[in-house]
């Protein structure tokens, strides 16, 4: 077993021991099609790998979406992922490498409505799942009902191959159930989606962006 493979196994085992249910690794060079400013090397100049972690949302919380219960579970899992990714990043640095843990929901560019790194696209490249009709990550076991985070590192980890099959059945349940028809063109209308989430958040007395309908109705992973 090569040194890189051994380190990769140790990283994955640590992340799983800390609570991550799915762990994948993407090679930094595989992000060439990502927009400028959203590539691993924009975050860490000599980045070689991106470790992606996933934790499933609670079924009961998802079933209630949009609700405060869904928001709370969403927020708690984000915090849990941030803690895990920071510990994994510290481990990588203890091994002599550099690492940057990218928070689950931030930093976020509100003008362009995008994060510094797309966790869902990173997850696809890391073999965790595929993109569905709702433009969310679809995993085999949990569908889109997961939260994600990523760690950019210059450690030369062994990458996982992307999944060749598409789990999305294209049943259009997400499209038909979207409250504001934000998915009808095949791409997410971010303005419609965000405007609706702000309204829902206001009704629930929170400044957070929240909906979750397309997550709830997806037939995969139920």
C-alpha positions, -999 to 999 in steps of 0.1 A, spaced: 0 0 0 14 34 -10 19 62 16 -8 83 -1 -33 54 1 -25 48 37 -30 85 46 -63 85 27 -76 55 47 -66 72 80 -84 104 70 -116 86 60 -115 65 91 -111 96 113 -139 114 97 -162 84 101 -152 79 137 -161 116 143 -196 111 128 -194 115 91 -216 89 73 -201 93 38 -166 104 30 -151 109 -5 -120 124 -20 -118 144 -52 -86 154 -69 -81 192 -69 -73 192 -107 -108 177 -114 -124 211 -107 -113 227 -140 -149 233 -151 -157 251 -118 -162 289 -121 -131 310 -114 -129 317 -77 -146 284 -68 -117 261 -74 -97 244 -47 -65 262 -59 -83 295 -54 -85 286 -17 -51 269 -13 -26 276 -41 -10 241 -40 -42 222 -33 -41 185 -44 -72 170 -28 -107 178 -15 -122 157 12 -160 158 12 -181 147 42 -218 140 44 -243 135 73 -279 126 67 -307 148 80 -332 133 104 -362 119 85 -387 133 110 -373 168 106 -373 166 68 -409 153 68 -419 185 86 -402 209 61 -405 238 59 -405 241 96 -385 253 126 -377 216 133 -362 212 99 -342 244 102 -329 234 137 -317 199 124 -302 216 93 -283 241 115 -272 215 141 -258 192 113 -239 222 98 -223 228 132 -215 191 136 -199 190 101 -179 221 108 -165 205 139 -156 173 121 -140 190 92 -119 212 114 -106 182 133 -98 164 101 -80 195 88 -60 196 120 -51 160 116 -38 166 81 -17 195 94 -3 173 121 9 151 93 28 179 78 3 192 52 -19 223 50 -57 222 50 -86 246 49 -120 234 63 -148 250 43 -179 256 65 -211 238 55 -231 269 47 -206 298 46 -187 318 35 -214 328 9 -213 354 -18 -248 370 -16 -243 390 -48 -237 359 -69 -256 335 -46 -227 310 -44 -202 297 -19 -165 298 -21 -166 261 -30 -196 241 -42 -199 212 -18 -224 194 -40 -202 196 -71 -172 185 -50 -193 156 -37 -201 145 -73 -164 146 -81 -156 126 -49 -180 98 -59 -206 105 -32 -235 110 -55 -249 127 -86 -268 159 -93 -306 154 -95 -334 172 -113 -336 195 -83 -299 204 -89 -290 190 -54 -267 162 -46 -285 129 -47 -269 100 -27 -279 64 -31 -289 58 5 -303 92 15 -313 110 -17 -308 147 -12 -314 145 25 -278 152 35 -256 181 46 -221 185 32 -188 201 40 -154 200 24 -117 202 33 -92 215 8 -57 202 14 -23 199 -3 -20 163 9 -18 140 -21 -47 118 -12 -61 90 -33 -92 102 -52 -125 83 -55 -140 79 -90 -173 97 -97 -203 74 -97 -211 64 -133 -249 61 -128 -274 88 -122 -297 79 -92 -322 106 -102 -353 90 -117 -364 123 -132 -399 117 -118 -402 155 -116 -417 154 -81 -393 182 -71 -403 203 -101 -440 198 -96 -439 205 -59 -417 236 -59 -438 263 -44 -425 290 -68 -417 269 -99 -380 276 -95 -370 243 -112 -393 244 -143 -365 253 -168 -342 225 -156 -320 249 -138 -326 265 -104 -340 300 -106 -319 313 -77 -339 346 -75 -372 328 -71 -358 302 -47 -340 327 -24 -370 351 -24 -393 323 -13 -369 310 13 -366 345 28 -404 347 30 -406 313 47 -379 323 71 -398 355 80 -429 334 88 -409 312 110 -393 342 127 -358 335 115 -333 353 93 -321 319 79 -330 309 43 -353 278 45 -377 257 25 -367 221 19 -397 210 -2 -376 196 -30 -355 177 -4 -386 163 12 -404 151 -19 -375 133 -36 -382 96 -40 -346 85 -37 -334 73 -3 -368 72 14 
